[in-house]
Amino acid sequence: MSNQSFFWSSNIKFLRKRKRMTQIELAEKLDISRPKLNAHENGSVKTPAMVDMVMFADFFKMSIDTLIKVDLSELSELGIRDLEAGNDVYLKGGSIRILATTVNPDNMENVELVPIKAKAGYLAGYSDPGFISQLPVFNLPQLDPNRKYRMFPTEGDSMLPVPEGAYVIGEFVQDWSSIKEKMPCIVVTKEEGISFKLVTNHIKENRSLLLESLNTIYDPYEVAVMDVLEVWKFHSYFTENIPDPLSALDQVGRDVREIKATLCQLANDKK
């Protein structure tokens, strides 16, 4: 990271002074030594430890990205208060960069298809106009022309009852704070790539998103917003497979009945 974009030390000092706290007072609040705090403020700490970054971000109620990349001294007091209230561009997504996209000859947004063979490359090329321009494109009349859509492949059984091999169309979510509880979304993360999950907004509480698989055998987990690249709200999906006529609820009911029968049998065997 260039020195021009690294504002960690100056921001820590600026925010402390804004709260009218001495180094001793802030160090006591954070339960760290004054020399350690001074090292952060004077730039001696070139690569802050993750635990320290989280500590300062939580205390000042701002994202780590903001503390590193934004010169807070250039913002108005209203802008600072907006950040503290959770209106942080690095938590909302989309505002971090311009979405790479394509249009048809009539200047209407295309729906780009991310095929299986391009899925791995999407993590590196999702923001590259050159990569996106090479993806297959199509248009559907039922899609809102004023919104941005993209189609992604599904793999594995974590998306059941959406069958493996289906293609899911998602609407681009620019403001992640608008995500509601258990909103079905395609989520693109640095670690896992492309996945289809039920997403719950935990940004204000934990600066994270809670991800749950449609297949309930998988446990939900949280992912930090700084590790999320894109979020696409579920619109529809296409599949060549005929769905299993046995609904998920029916399957659960059948499993429960089988378990009860087994328990009854075991109880009778003990008599």
N, C-alpha and C positions, 0 to 999 in steps of 0.2 A: 504494500500500500504506500502511495507517495506521501511525502510530508504535507503536500498541499491539501490532502483530503483527510489527514489524521488530526482530529481535533479533541482526542480523548483528554489529554492533560488540561488544556485550556478550558474545556467544558466542565470538568470536575471542579476546577477552581472557580469558574464563573457561577456555577450552580450553588456552591457552598457560600460564596459571598452574597448571592441573591437571597439566600436564607438567613443572611447576617449571622453566620456561625463562624467561630474560629476553627482552626485545624484541630485543636484539642477537643472542642465540643463535637465536631463531626466524627472524629476518630472514636470518641466514646460511644456515640450513637451506633456506629458501625462495628464496634467491638474490635477495632484494629489499633495498631500503634500509630502515634503521630508521625514518626519517620516514614512509615509505610505510606500513609496518606500524602505526605509531602513528596515522596518519590513519584506518586501518580500525578500530582499537580505540576511538578517541575519537569516532567518528561523523562525522568530517569527510567521509568518502566516503559520499555519500547514495545513489548508484547504482553499486555495484561493477561493474567490467568483468567480462564473462563469463570471460575468461582468469584473472582473480584469483579468482573464485568457484570455478572448477574446481581451481585450485591449492590453495586452503585446504581444499576438500572432500576432495581426494585425500590431503592430508597428515593431516587429522584423521579420515579414514575415515568420513565422514558425507555424506549427500546435501546438495545446495545448499538444497533446500526445508527440511530440518531446521535448517540453520544460520540460515536467514532467519526461519522461522515458529515455532520451538520455543524456549522459554526454558530452555536446558540447565541453568541454575543451580537450577531447580526440580526437576530429576530426581535420583534416587538414583544412587549410584556404580554399582549393578548396572544401572540403566537406561542409563547412559552406556556401560557395557561392552557391553550388548546392541546399542546403535547401532553401536559400533565393530566388532562381530562380524558386522554385516550385517543384523541384525534391525531394520531401519529401516522404519517404517510408510510412509514416502514412497517406498520402493523396492518394497514389497510390493503396493501398489495396493489399491483397495477400502477400506482403512482410512482413506484420505484423506476419504472422504465416504460417505454412506449411498446405496446404489443405489436410484434411482427405479424403481419397479416397480408392477404392478397385480395384483389378485387377482379371482377369480370369486366368485359369490354364496356359494360354500361356503368362502370364505377360502383357496382354493388358488391358488398362483402361476399366472398366465397366461403363455403364450409370446407376447410382443409381436412383431409383424411390422413391420420397417422397410421400407416400399415404396420403390421407386426415387425417387418424387417427394419422399419425406421424407428421403432419404439425405443431402442437403446440409445440411438443417436439424438433423440429428442431432448434429453437432459443437457446436451452440449449445444444443441442448435435451436432451442425453443425461442430464443430472442434474436436469432440470426435471420434477417430477411432472405438471405441467399438459401439457407436450409429450408425455410418455410415455403419459399417459392417453388421448390422441387417436389413438394407433396402433391398428391392427387387432389383435385378440387371438384366440388359439385354444388348444386343449389336445390333447395326444396321449397315449394310454394308456401308450405304451412309455417315456415320459420319467419319470425319477425325481421324485416329488412333493417331495422334500426338497432339490432343486437348482434353480437359477435358469437358465432358458434364454431365448434371444432369436433371432429369425430375421433374417438380413441378405441383401441381394441381391448378386450378383456381376456385375462388368462387366469387359470387356477379356479378353485372352488370357493374362494372367499366372497365372491359376488353372488352366489346362489341366493334366490332362485333365478337371477339373471344368468343364463347359461354361458359356459365358457365358449369363447369364440365369437360372442356377440360384439357388436360395435355400438358404443354409447355416444350419443350426441350431447355435448355440454354447452351451456351458455357462459361466456366469460364473466367471472366475478371480479370487478375492479376493487370494490370496497369490502374487505373481509369482515368488517364490523357488522355488515348486513346479514351475515350468515345466521340462520335460525337453528333451533335445536333439531338435531338429527336430519339435517338437510342432505339429501343424496347429491354427491358431487364427485367429479373426477379430480383427484388431488395429485399434483406433481411435486414431489419432494426430492431433495438432494440425495437422500439415502435410498429410498424405495422406488424412485421413478414414478411411473404412472399407476395409480390404483383408484378403484371405485369404492367410496366409503360413505357412510352416514356421518356427517360432520356437525359438531356442536362448537359454538363460539365460546372459548375460554380466554379470549384475548385480554380483557380487563383484569381478570383474576390471576391468570398464570402466564399471560403472553403466549398462549398456545391454542391449538385446535385439538379437540377430542375426536379421534377417528374410530369408527365402529364398522366392522364388516357386516354385510347383510346376512352372511352365514354365521349364526350365533355360536358355533363351536369355537370361533376365534374371539379372544379377549380384546376389548377396546384398549386403546392406548393414546397418549398425547404426543403431539409433535410441536416443537417450538416454531413460532411463526417465522423466525429468521431462517429456518430450514425449508420453508415452503416456497416453491417457485411460482406455481399457478394454482388457481382453483376455478373449476368449471361446473356450474350448477347443472344437474341432470335435467335433460329435456325429454329424451326418448332413446330407444335402442332398437337395433335391427339384428335379426338372427335368422339363420337358415334351419335351425333346429326346432322341432316341435316341442313345446314345453311338456314336462312331465305332468300327466293329468292329476297326479297326487299333489295337492297343495301342501305348502309348508306346515300349515296348521294341522292338516290331516296327518302329516308325517309325525308331528310331535305327539298328537293324540294316539297314534298307533304305537309309537315308542313307549309312551307312558303305560298303555295297556299291557304291552309285552313285559315291561318291568314289573308291573303289579302281578301279572300272572306268574312270573318267575319267583317273586317274593312269596306269593301264596304257596307255590309248590315247595319252596324251601321250608316254609313254616310247617307244612303238612308232613314233610319228610322227617322233621324233628319230633313229631308226635309219636 
